[in-house]
Amino acid sequence: MAMDAGEIERLIRDGIPDAVVRIDDLRGDGDHYAAYVESPAFAGKTRVQQHQMVYAALRGQMGNELHALALTTVVPKA
């Protein structure tokens, strides 16, 4: 069962409440998404740690209901 963009966005916002989140369905098939996540919580963290925070927010859905996610994480500019 595929996830929709709204559910992905909700999970990320629940896990990282101050995040700015944009989700794009890359193929229109509900299986391949691109996510842009901007959050002050990423400050001082490596890109890998930032991505781990997003994956944690997705509560184990990566690889299950969510098959492919192209992830971009950003620390807001001051």
PDB file of N, H, CA, C and O in Angstrom:
ATOM      1  N   MET A   1       0.837  -1.183   0.000  1.00  0.00           N
ATOM      2  CA  MET A   1       0.000   0.000   0.000  1.00  0.00           C
ATOM      3  C   MET A   1       0.883   1.248   0.000  1.00  0.00           C
ATOM      4  O   MET A   1       1.763   1.377   0.851  1.00  0.00           O
ATOM      5  N   ALA A   2       0.665   2.150  -0.924  1.00  0.00           N
ATOM      6  H   ALA A   2      -0.050   2.045  -1.615  1.00  0.00           H
ATOM      7  CA  ALA A   2       1.476   3.362  -1.042  1.00  0.00           C
ATOM      8  C   ALA A   2       0.983   4.449  -0.078  1.00  0.00           C
ATOM      9  O   ALA A   2      -0.168   4.453   0.358  1.00  0.00           O
ATOM     10  N   MET A   3       1.890   5.358   0.231  1.00  0.00           N
ATOM     11  H   MET A   3       2.826   5.355  -0.123  1.00  0.00           H
ATOM     12  CA  MET A   3       1.530   6.517   1.058  1.00  0.00           C
ATOM     13  C   MET A   3       1.242   7.691   0.135  1.00  0.00           C
ATOM     14  O   MET A   3       1.759   7.756  -0.980  1.00  0.00           O
ATOM     15  N   ASP A   4       0.411   8.621   0.605  1.00  0.00           N
ATOM     16  H   ASP A   4      -0.009   8.568   1.511  1.00  0.00           H
ATOM     17  CA  ASP A   4       0.222   9.826  -0.204  1.00  0.00           C
ATOM     18  C   ASP A   4       1.080  10.954   0.362  1.00  0.00           C
ATOM     19  O   ASP A   4       1.570  10.877   1.488  1.00  0.00           O
ATOM     20  N   ALA A   5       1.249  11.988  -0.432  1.00  0.00           N
ATOM     21  H   ALA A   5       0.851  12.050  -1.348  1.00  0.00           H
ATOM     22  CA  ALA A   5       2.118  13.100  -0.065  1.00  0.00           C
ATOM     23  C   ALA A   5       1.683  13.757   1.239  1.00  0.00           C
ATOM     24  O   ALA A   5       2.524  14.160   2.043  1.00  0.00           O
ATOM     25  N   GLY A   6       0.388  13.867   1.452  1.00  0.00           N
ATOM     26  H   GLY A   6      -0.295  13.540   0.799  1.00  0.00           H
ATOM     27  CA  GLY A   6      -0.124  14.477   2.675  1.00  0.00           C
ATOM     28  C   GLY A   6       0.272  13.708   3.921  1.00  0.00           C
ATOM     29  O   GLY A   6       0.592  14.310   4.946  1.00  0.00           O
ATOM     30  N   GLU A   7       0.254  12.392   3.845  1.00  0.00           N
ATOM     31  H   GLU A   7      -0.006  11.903   3.012  1.00  0.00           H
ATOM     32  CA  GLU A   7       0.637  11.560   4.980  1.00  0.00           C
ATOM     33  C   GLU A   7       2.136  11.691   5.267  1.00  0.00           C
ATOM     34  O   GLU A   7       2.544  11.767   6.426  1.00  0.00           O
ATOM     35  N   ILE A   8       2.945  11.717   4.217  1.00  0.00           N
ATOM     36  H   ILE A   8       2.613  11.656   3.276  1.00  0.00           H
ATOM     37  CA  ILE A   8       4.394  11.894   4.404  1.00  0.00           C
ATOM     38  C   ILE A   8       4.663  13.237   5.071  1.00  0.00           C
ATOM     39  O   ILE A   8       5.442  13.322   6.021  1.00  0.00           O
ATOM     40  N   GLU A   9       4.020  14.277   4.574  1.00  0.00           N
ATOM     41  H   GLU A   9       3.387  14.208   3.803  1.00  0.00           H
ATOM     42  CA  GLU A   9       4.198  15.613   5.139  1.00  0.00           C
ATOM     43  C   GLU A   9       3.765  15.652   6.601  1.00  0.00           C
ATOM     44  O   GLU A   9       4.456  16.238   7.435  1.00  0.00           O
ATOM     45  N   ARG A  10       2.633  15.036   6.919  1.00  0.00           N
ATOM     46  H   ARG A  10       2.072  14.560   6.242  1.00  0.00           H
ATOM     47  CA  ARG A  10       2.129  15.026   8.291  1.00  0.00           C
ATOM     48  C   ARG A  10       3.103  14.326   9.239  1.00  0.00           C
ATOM     49  O   ARG A  10       3.376  14.825  10.331  1.00  0.00           O
ATOM     50  N   LEU A  11       3.621  13.182   8.825  1.00  0.00           N
ATOM     51  H   LEU A  11       3.399  12.777   7.938  1.00  0.00           H
ATOM     52  CA  LEU A  11       4.567  12.447   9.669  1.00  0.00           C
ATOM     53  C   LEU A  11       5.825  13.268   9.929  1.00  0.00           C
ATOM     54  O   LEU A  11       6.322  13.320  11.054  1.00  0.00           O
ATOM     55  N   ILE A  12       6.336  13.912   8.876  1.00  0.00           N
ATOM     56  H   ILE A  12       5.932  13.870   7.962  1.00  0.00           H
ATOM     57  CA  ILE A  12       7.552  14.714   9.050  1.00  0.00           C
ATOM     58  C   ILE A  12       7.271  15.901   9.965  1.00  0.00           C
ATOM     59  O   ILE A  12       8.068  16.200  10.853  1.00  0.00           O
ATOM     60  N   ARG A  13       6.148  16.576   9.757  1.00  0.00           N
ATOM     61  H   ARG A  13       5.499  16.333   9.035  1.00  0.00           H
ATOM     62  CA  ARG A  13       5.806  17.725  10.623  1.00  0.00           C
ATOM     63  C   ARG A  13       5.567  17.296  12.075  1.00  0.00           C
ATOM     64  O   ARG A  13       5.908  18.032  13.001  1.00  0.00           O
ATOM     65  N   ASP A  14       4.987  16.120  12.275  1.00  0.00           N
ATOM     66  H   ASP A  14       4.710  15.523  11.522  1.00  0.00           H
ATOM     67  CA  ASP A  14       4.786  15.613  13.634  1.00  0.00           C
ATOM     68  C   ASP A  14       6.131  15.351  14.307  1.00  0.00           C
ATOM     69  O   ASP A  14       6.308  15.648  15.488  1.00  0.00           O
ATOM     70  N   GLY A  15       7.071  14.796  13.556  1.00  0.00           N
ATOM     71  H   GLY A  15       6.927  14.555  12.597  1.00  0.00           H
ATOM     72  CA  GLY A  15       8.373  14.442  14.111  1.00  0.00           C
ATOM     73  C   GLY A  15       9.329  15.615  14.235  1.00  0.00           C
ATOM     74  O   GLY A  15      10.193  15.627  15.112  1.00  0.00           O
ATOM     75  N   ILE A  16       9.178  16.608  13.355  1.00  0.00           N
ATOM     76  H   ILE A  16       8.476  16.599  12.643  1.00  0.00           H
ATOM     77  CA  ILE A  16      10.041  17.793  13.360  1.00  0.00           C
ATOM     78  C   ILE A  16       9.109  19.002  13.250  1.00  0.00           C
ATOM     79  O   ILE A  16       8.927  19.552  12.164  1.00  0.00           O
ATOM     80  N   PRO A  17       8.517  19.414  14.381  1.00  0.00           N
ATOM     81  CA  PRO A  17       7.411  20.382  14.360  1.00  0.00           C
ATOM     82  C   PRO A  17       7.723  21.740  13.730  1.00  0.00           C
ATOM     83  O   PRO A  17       6.816  22.383  13.199  1.00  0.00           O
ATOM     84  N   ASP A  18       8.976  22.193  13.773  1.00  0.00           N
ATOM     85  H   ASP A  18       9.712  21.671  14.203  1.00  0.00           H
ATOM     86  CA  ASP A  18       9.288  23.513  13.212  1.00  0.00           C
ATOM     87  C   ASP A  18       9.701  23.447  11.745  1.00  0.00           C
ATOM     88  O   ASP A  18      10.136  24.450  11.179  1.00  0.00           O
ATOM     89  N   ALA A  19       9.571  22.286  11.130  1.00  0.00           N
ATOM     90  H   ALA A  19       9.218  21.471  11.590  1.00  0.00           H
ATOM     91  CA  ALA A  19      10.054  22.096   9.764  1.00  0.00           C
ATOM     92  C   ALA A  19       9.140  22.730   8.717  1.00  0.00           C
ATOM     93  O   ALA A  19       7.917  22.763   8.855  1.00  0.00           O
ATOM     94  N   VAL A  20       9.784  23.228   7.672  1.00  0.00           N
ATOM     95  H   VAL A  20      10.777  23.201   7.560  1.00  0.00           H
ATOM     96  CA  VAL A  20       9.098  23.602   6.436  1.00  0.00           C
ATOM     97  C   VAL A  20       9.229  22.373   5.544  1.00  0.00           C
ATOM     98  O   VAL A  20      10.338  21.900   5.293  1.00  0.00           O
ATOM     99  N   VAL A  21       8.099  21.853   5.065  1.00  0.00           N
ATOM    100  H   VAL A  21       7.198  22.237   5.268  1.00  0.00           H
ATOM    101  CA  VAL A  21       8.107  20.591   4.327  1.00  0.00           C
ATOM    102  C   VAL A  21       7.404  20.770   2.988  1.00  0.00           C
ATOM    103  O   VAL A  21       6.301  21.313   2.920  1.00  0.00           O
ATOM    104  N   ARG A  22       8.056  20.307   1.923  1.00  0.00           N
ATOM    105  H   ARG A  22       8.952  19.867   1.977  1.00  0.00           H
ATOM    106  CA  ARG A  22       7.425  20.237   0.596  1.00  0.00           C
ATOM    107  C   ARG A  22       7.605  18.818   0.077  1.00  0.00           C
ATOM    108  O   ARG A  22       8.705  18.268   0.125  1.00  0.00           O
ATOM    109  N   ILE A  23       6.533  18.234  -0.414  1.00  0.00           N
ATOM    110  H   ILE A  23       5.639  18.681  -0.453  1.00  0.00           H
ATOM    111  CA  ILE A  23       6.571  16.876  -0.955  1.00  0.00           C
ATOM    112  C   ILE A  23       6.109  16.931  -2.404  1.00  0.00           C
ATOM    113  O   ILE A  23       5.076  17.524  -2.712  1.00  0.00           O
ATOM    114  N   ASP A  24       6.882  16.308  -3.293  1.00  0.00           N
ATOM    115  H   ASP A  24       7.722  15.826  -3.043  1.00  0.00           H
ATOM    116  CA  ASP A  24       6.501  16.211  -4.702  1.00  0.00           C
ATOM    117  C   ASP A  24       6.417  14.747  -5.092  1.00  0.00           C
ATOM    118  O   ASP A  24       7.332  13.973  -4.813  1.00  0.00           O
ATOM    119  N   ASP A  25       5.321  14.366  -5.737  1.00  0.00           N
ATOM    120  H   ASP A  25       4.577  14.995  -5.964  1.00  0.00           H
ATOM    121  CA  ASP A  25       5.164  13.014  -6.283  1.00  0.00           C
ATOM    122  C   ASP A  25       5.865  13.012  -7.637  1.00  0.00           C
ATOM    123  O   ASP A  25       5.376  13.607  -8.598  1.00  0.00           O
ATOM    124  N   LEU A  26       7.019  12.338  -7.709  1.00  0.00           N
ATOM    125  H   LEU A  26       7.416  11.855  -6.928  1.00  0.00           H
ATOM    126  CA  LEU A  26       7.875  12.427  -8.892  1.00  0.00           C
ATOM    127  C   LEU A  26       7.294  11.764 -10.127  1.00  0.00           C
ATOM    128  O   LEU A  26       7.511  12.234 -11.243  1.00  0.00           O
ATOM    129  N   ARG A  27       6.556  10.672  -9.939  1.00  0.00           N
ATOM    130  H   ARG A  27       6.380  10.290  -9.031  1.00  0.00           H
ATOM    131  CA  ARG A  27       6.051   9.917 -11.089  1.00  0.00           C
ATOM    132  C   ARG A  27       4.540   9.873 -11.164  1.00  0.00           C
ATOM    133  O   ARG A  27       3.976   9.356 -12.129  1.00  0.00           O
ATOM    134  N   GLY A  28       3.878  10.414 -10.146  1.00  0.00           N
ATOM    135  H   GLY A  28       4.335  10.833  -9.362  1.00  0.00           H
ATOM    136  CA  GLY A  28       2.425  10.342 -10.123  1.00  0.00           C
ATOM    137  C   GLY A  28       1.902   8.972  -9.758  1.00  0.00           C
ATOM    138  O   GLY A  28       0.718   8.680  -9.932  1.00  0.00           O
ATOM    139  N   ASP A  29       2.811   8.111  -9.237  1.00  0.00           N
ATOM    140  H   ASP A  29       3.772   8.348  -9.096  1.00  0.00           H
ATOM    141  CA  ASP A  29       2.399   6.736  -8.928  1.00  0.00           C
ATOM    142  C   ASP A  29       2.227   6.480  -7.429  1.00  0.00           C
ATOM    143  O   ASP A  29       1.888   5.369  -7.023  1.00  0.00           O
ATOM    144  N   GLY A  30       2.462   7.519  -6.599  1.00  0.00           N
ATOM    145  H   GLY A  30       2.737   8.422  -6.929  1.00  0.00           H
ATOM    146  CA  GLY A  30       2.322   7.349  -5.167  1.00  0.00           C
ATOM    147  C   GLY A  30       3.427   6.520  -4.525  1.00  0.00           C
ATOM    148  O   GLY A  30       3.326   6.160  -3.352  1.00  0.00           O
ATOM    149  N   ASP A  31       4.482   6.213  -5.280  1.00  0.00           N
ATOM    150  H   ASP A  31       4.564   6.505  -6.232  1.00  0.00           H
ATOM    151  CA  ASP A  31       5.591   5.412  -4.759  1.00  0.00           C
ATOM    152  C   ASP A  31       6.922   6.147  -4.741  1.00  0.00           C
ATOM    153  O   ASP A  31       7.827   5.763  -4.000  1.00  0.00           O
ATOM    154  N   HIS A  32       7.056   7.192  -5.540  1.00  0.00           N
ATOM    155  H   HIS A  32       6.320   7.504  -6.142  1.00  0.00           H
ATOM    156  CA  HIS A  32       8.338   7.881  -5.689  1.00  0.00           C
ATOM    157  C   HIS A  32       8.153   9.370  -5.412  1.00  0.00           C
ATOM    158  O   HIS A  32       7.520  10.094  -6.180  1.00  0.00           O
ATOM    159  N   TYR A  33       8.722   9.801  -4.296  1.00  0.00           N
ATOM    160  H   TYR A  33       9.237   9.213  -3.672  1.00  0.00           H
ATOM    161  CA  TYR A  33       8.555  11.181  -3.854  1.00  0.00           C
ATOM    162  C   TYR A  33       9.890  11.885  -3.686  1.00  0.00           C
ATOM    163  O   TYR A  33      10.928  11.253  -3.484  1.00  0.00           O
ATOM    164  N   ALA A  34       9.840  13.200  -3.774  1.00  0.00           N
ATOM    165  H   ALA A  34       8.997  13.713  -3.938  1.00  0.00           H
ATOM    166  CA  ALA A  34      10.954  14.052  -3.374  1.00  0.00           C
ATOM    167  C   ALA A  34      10.466  14.877  -2.194  1.00  0.00           C
ATOM    168  O   ALA A  34       9.363  15.423  -2.224  1.00  0.00           O
ATOM    169  N   ALA A  35      11.285  14.967  -1.159  1.00  0.00           N
ATOM    170  H   ALA A  35      12.181  14.524  -1.134  1.00  0.00           H
ATOM    171  CA  ALA A  35      10.928  15.748   0.025  1.00  0.00           C
ATOM    172  C   ALA A  35      11.989  16.805   0.265  1.00  0.00           C
ATOM    173  O   ALA A  35      13.187  16.522   0.253  1.00  0.00           O
ATOM    174  N   TYR A  36      11.523  18.038   0.484  1.00  0.00           N
ATOM    175  H   TYR A  36      10.550  18.267   0.494  1.00  0.00           H
ATOM    176  CA  TYR A  36      12.384  19.144   0.900  1.00  0.00           C
ATOM    177  C   TYR A  36      11.994  19.462   2.337  1.00  0.00           C
ATOM    178  O   TYR A  36      10.841  19.787   2.622  1.00  0.00           O
ATOM    179  N   VAL A  37      12.967  19.366   3.240  1.00  0.00           N
ATOM    180  H   VAL A  37      13.903  19.102   3.009  1.00  0.00           H
ATOM    181  CA  VAL A  37      12.691  19.597   4.653  1.00  0.00           C
ATOM    182  C   VAL A  37      13.705  20.616   5.177  1.00  0.00           C
ATOM    183  O   VAL A  37      14.913  20.382   5.149  1.00  0.00           O
ATOM    184  N   GLU A  38      13.191  21.740   5.650  1.00  0.00           N
ATOM    185  H   GLU A  38      12.209  21.930   5.673  1.00  0.00           H
ATOM    186  CA  GLU A  38      14.040  22.800   6.198  1.00  0.00           C
ATOM    187  C   GLU A  38      13.688  22.979   7.667  1.00  0.00           C
ATOM    188  O   GLU A  38      12.526  23.182   8.018  1.00  0.00           O
ATOM    189  N   SER A  39      14.714  22.901   8.532  1.00  0.00           N
ATOM    190  H   SER A  39      15.658  22.735   8.247  1.00  0.00           H
ATOM    191  CA  SER A  39      14.441  23.004   9.967  1.00  0.00           C
ATOM    192  C   SER A  39      15.661  23.504  10.725  1.00  0.00           C
ATOM    193  O   SER A  39      16.786  23.088  10.448  1.00  0.00           O
ATOM    194  N   PRO A  40      15.433  24.408  11.694  1.00  0.00           N
ATOM    195  CA  PRO A  40      16.522  24.826  12.570  1.00  0.00           C
ATOM    196  C   PRO A  40      17.074  23.651  13.391  1.00  0.00           C
ATOM    197  O   PRO A  40      18.209  23.706  13.864  1.00  0.00           O
ATOM    198  N   ALA A  41      16.278  22.599  13.558  1.00  0.00           N
ATOM    199  H   ALA A  41      15.356  22.554  13.173  1.00  0.00           H
ATOM    200  CA  ALA A  41      16.726  21.424  14.317  1.00  0.00           C
ATOM    201  C   ALA A  41      17.909  20.730  13.638  1.00  0.00           C
ATOM    202  O   ALA A  41      18.609  19.942  14.274  1.00  0.00           O
ATOM    203  N   PHE A  42      18.135  21.014  12.365  1.00  0.00           N
ATOM    204  H   PHE A  42      17.567  21.654  11.848  1.00  0.00           H
ATOM    205  CA  PHE A  42      19.240  20.398  11.631  1.00  0.00           C
ATOM    206  C   PHE A  42      20.583  21.092  11.890  1.00  0.00           C
ATOM    207  O   PHE A  42      21.629  20.559  11.518  1.00  0.00           O
ATOM    208  N   ALA A  43      20.569  22.258  12.514  1.00  0.00           N
ATOM    209  H   ALA A  43      19.720  22.691  12.816  1.00  0.00           H
ATOM    210  CA  ALA A  43      21.801  23.029  12.742  1.00  0.00           C
ATOM    211  C   ALA A  43      22.806  22.193  13.523  1.00  0.00           C
ATOM    212  O   ALA A  43      22.465  21.574  14.531  1.00  0.00           O
ATOM    213  N   GLY A  44      24.047  22.182  13.047  1.00  0.00           N
ATOM    214  H   GLY A  44      24.324  22.685  12.229  1.00  0.00           H
ATOM    215  CA  GLY A  44      25.119  21.467  13.720  1.00  0.00           C
ATOM    216  C   GLY A  44      25.137  19.975  13.468  1.00  0.00           C
ATOM    217  O   GLY A  44      25.984  19.264  14.009  1.00  0.00           O
ATOM    218  N   LYS A  45      24.214  19.492  12.655  1.00  0.00           N
ATOM    219  H   LYS A  45      23.526  20.069  12.216  1.00  0.00           H
ATOM    220  CA  LYS A  45      24.150  18.060  12.361  1.00  0.00           C
ATOM    221  C   LYS A  45      24.678  17.792  10.952  1.00  0.00           C
ATOM    222  O   LYS A  45      24.563  18.638  10.065  1.00  0.00           O
ATOM    223  N   THR A  46      25.251  16.619  10.760  1.00  0.00           N
ATOM    224  H   THR A  46      25.344  15.932  11.480  1.00  0.00           H
ATOM    225  CA  THR A  46      25.706  16.230   9.428  1.00  0.00           C
ATOM    226  C   THR A  46      24.489  15.936   8.551  1.00  0.00           C
ATOM    227  O   THR A  46      23.376  15.764   9.050  1.00  0.00           O
ATOM    228  N   ARG A  47      24.711  15.882   7.267  1.00  0.00           N
ATOM    229  H   ARG A  47      25.614  16.021   6.861  1.00  0.00           H
ATOM    230  CA  ARG A  47      23.631  15.552   6.332  1.00  0.00           C
ATOM    231  C   ARG A  47      23.040  14.187   6.675  1.00  0.00           C
ATOM    232  O   ARG A  47      21.823  14.010   6.619  1.00  0.00           O
ATOM    233  N   VAL A  48      23.889  13.221   7.031  1.00  0.00           N
ATOM    234  H   VAL A  48      24.878  13.366   7.077  1.00  0.00           H
ATOM    235  CA  VAL A  48      23.406  11.888   7.397  1.00  0.00           C
ATOM    236  C   VAL A  48      22.516  11.978   8.631  1.00  0.00           C
ATOM    237  O   VAL A  48      21.451  11.360   8.664  1.00  0.00           O
ATOM    238  N   GLN A  49      22.930  12.736   9.648  1.00  0.00           N
ATOM    239  H   GLN A  49      23.794  13.238   9.621  1.00  0.00           H
ATOM    240  CA  GLN A  49      22.111  12.886  10.851  1.00  0.00           C
ATOM    241  C   GLN A  49      20.782  13.570  10.535  1.00  0.00           C
ATOM    242  O   GLN A  49      19.745  13.207  11.092  1.00  0.00           O
ATOM    243  N   GLN A  50      20.814  14.557   9.644  1.00  0.00           N
ATOM    244  H   GLN A  50      21.655  14.852   9.192  1.00  0.00           H
ATOM    245  CA  GLN A  50      19.575  15.236   9.245  1.00  0.00           C
ATOM    246  C   GLN A  50      18.620  14.245   8.589  1.00  0.00           C
ATOM    247  O   GLN A  50      17.430  14.218   8.901  1.00  0.00           O
ATOM    248  N   HIS A  51      19.147  13.436   7.683  1.00  0.00           N
ATOM    249  H   HIS A  51      20.114  13.457   7.429  1.00  0.00           H
ATOM    250  CA  HIS A  51      18.310  12.452   6.993  1.00  0.00           C
ATOM    251  C   HIS A  51      17.778  11.423   7.987  1.00  0.00           C
ATOM    252  O   HIS A  51      16.630  10.993   7.873  1.00  0.00           O
ATOM    253  N   GLN A  52      18.603  11.022   8.964  1.00  0.00           N
ATOM    254  H   GLN A  52      19.536  11.371   9.057  1.00  0.00           H
ATOM    255  CA  GLN A  52      18.151  10.074   9.974  1.00  0.00           C
ATOM    256  C   GLN A  52      16.988  10.649  10.782  1.00  0.00           C
ATOM    257  O   GLN A  52      16.073   9.917  11.158  1.00  0.00           O
ATOM    258  N   MET A  53      17.021  11.949  11.048  1.00  0.00           N
ATOM    259  H   MET A  53      17.765  12.544  10.742  1.00  0.00           H
ATOM    260  CA  MET A  53      15.917  12.596  11.768  1.00  0.00           C
ATOM    261  C   MET A  53      14.621  12.492  10.965  1.00  0.00           C
ATOM    262  O   MET A  53      13.557  12.217  11.521  1.00  0.00           O
ATOM    263  N   VAL A  54      14.720  12.716   9.653  1.00  0.00           N
ATOM    264  H   VAL A  54      15.584  12.939   9.202  1.00  0.00           H
ATOM    265  CA  VAL A  54      13.527  12.632   8.803  1.00  0.00           C
ATOM    266  C   VAL A  54      13.030  11.186   8.746  1.00  0.00           C
ATOM    267  O   VAL A  54      11.830  10.939   8.867  1.00  0.00           O
ATOM    268  N   TYR A  55      13.941  10.236   8.563  1.00  0.00           N
ATOM    269  H   TYR A  55      14.916  10.437   8.465  1.00  0.00           H
ATOM    270  CA  TYR A  55      13.534   8.832   8.514  1.00  0.00           C
ATOM    271  C   TYR A  55      12.885   8.409   9.831  1.00  0.00           C
ATOM    272  O   TYR A  55      11.911   7.655   9.828  1.00  0.00           O
ATOM    273  N   ALA A  56      13.420   8.891  10.960  1.00  0.00           N
ATOM    274  H   ALA A  56      14.211   9.503  10.962  1.00  0.00           H
ATOM    275  CA  ALA A  56      12.821   8.579  12.263  1.00  0.00           C
ATOM    276  C   ALA A  56      11.402   9.133  12.337  1.00  0.00           C
ATOM    277  O   ALA A  56      10.505   8.484  12.874  1.00  0.00           O
ATOM    278  N   ALA A  57      11.201  10.340  11.794  1.00  0.00           N
ATOM    279  H   ALA A  57      11.930  10.868  11.357  1.00  0.00           H
ATOM    280  CA  ALA A  57       9.866  10.950  11.794  1.00  0.00           C
ATOM    281  C   ALA A  57       8.882  10.119  10.960  1.00  0.00           C
ATOM    282  O   ALA A  57       7.680  10.122  11.226  1.00  0.00           O
ATOM    283  N   LEU A  58       9.392   9.421   9.968  1.00  0.00           N
ATOM    284  H   LEU A  58      10.369   9.419   9.752  1.00  0.00           H
ATOM    285  CA  LEU A  58       8.532   8.601   9.104  1.00  0.00           C
ATOM    286  C   LEU A  58       8.149   7.274   9.763  1.00  0.00           C
ATOM    287  O   LEU A  58       7.404   6.483   9.185  1.00  0.00           O
ATOM    288  N   ARG A  59       8.652   7.037  10.956  1.00  0.00           N
ATOM    289  H   ARG A  59       9.257   7.680  11.426  1.00  0.00           H
ATOM    290  CA  ARG A  59       8.227   5.898  11.794  1.00  0.00           C
ATOM    291  C   ARG A  59       8.282   4.557  11.077  1.00  0.00           C
ATOM    292  O   ARG A  59       7.316   3.795  11.110  1.00  0.00           O
ATOM    293  N   GLY A  60       9.389   4.268  10.440  1.00  0.00           N
ATOM    294  H   GLY A  60      10.173   4.887  10.413  1.00  0.00           H
ATOM    295  CA  GLY A  60       9.571   2.955   9.833  1.00  0.00           C
ATOM    296  C   GLY A  60       8.842   2.741   8.517  1.00  0.00           C
ATOM    297  O   GLY A  60       8.797   1.617   8.016  1.00  0.00           O
ATOM    298  N   GLN A  61       8.273   3.791   7.948  1.00  0.00           N
ATOM    299  H   GLN A  61       8.310   4.704   8.355  1.00  0.00           H
ATOM    300  CA  GLN A  61       7.534   3.632   6.687  1.00  0.00           C
ATOM    301  C   GLN A  61       8.465   3.524   5.475  1.00  0.00           C
ATOM    302  O   GLN A  61       8.066   3.002   4.434  1.00  0.00           O
ATOM    303  N   MET A  62       9.718   4.019   5.606  1.00  0.00           N
ATOM    304  H   MET A  62      10.042   4.443   6.451  1.00  0.00           H
ATOM    305  CA  MET A  62      10.660   3.936   4.489  1.00  0.00           C
ATOM    306  C   MET A  62      10.887   2.469   4.143  1.00  0.00           C
ATOM    307  O   MET A  62      11.181   1.661   5.024  1.00  0.00           O
ATOM    308  N   GLY A  63      10.753   2.129   2.879  1.00  0.00           N
ATOM    309  H   GLY A  63      10.514   2.786   2.164  1.00  0.00           H
ATOM    310  CA  GLY A  63      10.961   0.753   2.441  1.00  0.00           C
ATOM    311  C   GLY A  63       9.727  -0.123   2.589  1.00  0.00           C
ATOM    312  O   GLY A  63       9.694  -1.237   2.067  1.00  0.00           O
ATOM    313  N   ASN A  64       8.730   0.357   3.282  1.00  0.00           N
ATOM    314  H   ASN A  64       8.757   1.262   3.707  1.00  0.00           H
ATOM    315  CA  ASN A  64       7.478  -0.379   3.419  1.00  0.00           C
ATOM    316  C   ASN A  64       6.421   0.300   2.554  1.00  0.00           C
ATOM    317  O   ASN A  64       6.361   0.067   1.347  1.00  0.00           O
ATOM    318  N   GLU A  65       5.582   1.145   3.170  1.00  0.00           N
ATOM    319  H   GLU A  65       5.631   1.334   4.150  1.00  0.00           H
ATOM    320  CA  GLU A  65       4.583   1.859   2.378  1.00  0.00           C
ATOM    321  C   GLU A  65       5.226   2.917   1.482  1.00  0.00           C
ATOM    322  O   GLU A  65       4.700   3.264   0.424  1.00  0.00           O
ATOM    323  N   LEU A  66       6.378   3.419   1.933  1.00  0.00           N
ATOM    324  H   LEU A  66       6.805   3.137   2.792  1.00  0.00           H
ATOM    325  CA  LEU A  66       7.081   4.461   1.174  1.00  0.00           C
ATOM    326  C   LEU A  66       8.297   3.824   0.518  1.00  0.00           C
ATOM    327  O   LEU A  66       9.237   3.423   1.205  1.00  0.00           O
ATOM    328  N   HIS A  67       8.283   3.730  -0.810  1.00  0.00           N
ATOM    329  H   HIS A  67       7.520   4.056  -1.368  1.00  0.00           H
ATOM    330  CA  HIS A  67       9.328   2.975  -1.505  1.00  0.00           C
ATOM    331  C   HIS A  67      10.539   3.808  -1.874  1.00  0.00           C
ATOM    332  O   HIS A  67      11.670   3.340  -1.735  1.00  0.00           O
ATOM    333  N   ALA A  68      10.334   5.021  -2.336  1.00  0.00           N
ATOM    334  H   ALA A  68       9.416   5.401  -2.449  1.00  0.00           H
ATOM    335  CA  ALA A  68      11.467   5.832  -2.788  1.00  0.00           C
ATOM    336  C   ALA A  68      11.257   7.288  -2.373  1.00  0.00           C
ATOM    337  O   ALA A  68      10.218   7.887  -2.649  1.00  0.00           O
ATOM    338  N   LEU A  69      12.272   7.839  -1.703  1.00  0.00           N
ATOM    339  H   LEU A  69      13.116   7.351  -1.479  1.00  0.00           H
ATOM    340  CA  LEU A  69      12.186   9.224  -1.257  1.00  0.00           C
ATOM    341  C   LEU A  69      13.514   9.914  -1.537  1.00  0.00           C
ATOM    342  O   LEU A  69      14.538   9.572  -0.945  1.00  0.00           O
ATOM    343  N   ALA A  70      13.491  10.887  -2.440  1.00  0.00           N
ATOM    344  H   ALA A  70      12.659  11.165  -2.921  1.00  0.00           H
ATOM    345  CA  ALA A  70      14.665  11.724  -2.698  1.00  0.00           C
ATOM    346  C   ALA A  70      14.601  12.860  -1.687  1.00  0.00           C
ATOM    347  O   ALA A  70      13.707  13.703  -1.751  1.00  0.00           O
ATOM    348  N   LEU A  71      15.542  12.883  -0.761  1.00  0.00           N
ATOM    349  H   LEU A  71      16.269  12.198  -0.709  1.00  0.00           H
ATOM    350  CA  LEU A  71      15.459  13.765   0.394  1.00  0.00           C
ATOM    351  C   LEU A  71      16.478  14.899   0.311  1.00  0.00           C
ATOM    352  O   LEU A  71      17.667  14.669   0.091  1.00  0.00           O
ATOM    353  N   THR A  72      15.991  16.120   0.492  1.00  0.00           N
ATOM    354  H   THR A  72      15.025  16.306   0.671  1.00  0.00           H
ATOM    355  CA  THR A  72      16.838  17.297   0.605  1.00  0.00           C
ATOM    356  C   THR A  72      16.564  17.931   1.964  1.00  0.00           C
ATOM    357  O   THR A  72      15.425  18.281   2.272  1.00  0.00           O
ATOM    358  N   THR A  73      17.620  18.081   2.783  1.00  0.00           N
ATOM    359  H   THR A  73      18.546  17.797   2.532  1.00  0.00           H
ATOM    360  CA  THR A  73      17.467  18.706   4.086  1.00  0.00           C
ATOM    361  C   THR A  73      18.285  19.991   4.112  1.00  0.00           C
ATOM    362  O   THR A  73      19.382  20.051   3.556  1.00  0.00           O
ATOM    363  N   VAL A  74      17.742  21.016   4.762  1.00  0.00           N
ATOM    364  H   VAL A  74      16.851  20.967   5.213  1.00  0.00           H
ATOM    365  CA  VAL A  74      18.353  22.348   4.753  1.00  0.00           C
ATOM    366  C   VAL A  74      18.198  22.982   6.141  1.00  0.00           C
ATOM    367  O   VAL A  74      17.161  22.857   6.794  1.00  0.00           O
ATOM    368  N   VAL A  75      19.273  23.668   6.568  1.00  0.00           N
ATOM    369  H   VAL A  75      20.115  23.769   6.038  1.00  0.00           H
ATOM    370  CA  VAL A  75      19.191  24.509   7.771  1.00  0.00           C
ATOM    371  C   VAL A  75      18.800  25.895   7.283  1.00  0.00           C
ATOM    372  O   VAL A  75      19.422  26.407   6.352  1.00  0.00           O
ATOM    373  N   PRO A  76      17.779  26.525   7.886  1.00  0.00           N
ATOM    374  CA  PRO A  76      17.377  27.870   7.430  1.00  0.00           C
ATOM    375  C   PRO A  76      18.519  28.867   7.577  1.00  0.00           C
ATOM    376  O   PRO A  76      19.307  28.796   8.520  1.00  0.00           O
ATOM    377  N   LYS A  77      18.593  29.786   6.640  1.00  0.00           N
ATOM    378  H   LYS A  77      17.953  29.843   5.874  1.00  0.00           H
ATOM    379  CA  LYS A  77      19.581  30.862   6.737  1.00  0.00           C
ATOM    380  C   LYS A  77      19.110  31.866   7.773  1.00  0.00           C
ATOM    381  O   LYS A  77      17.917  32.142   7.898  1.00  0.00           O
ATOM    382  N   ALA A  78      20.065  32.404   8.509  1.00  0.00           N
ATOM    383  H   ALA A  78      21.034  32.179   8.407  1.00  0.00           H
ATOM    384  CA  ALA A  78      19.722  33.364   9.571  1.00  0.00           C
ATOM    385  C   ALA A  78      19.136  34.636   9.004  1.00  0.00           C
ATOM    386  O   ALA A  78      18.794  35.548   9.756  1.00  0.00           O
TER     387      ALA A  78
END
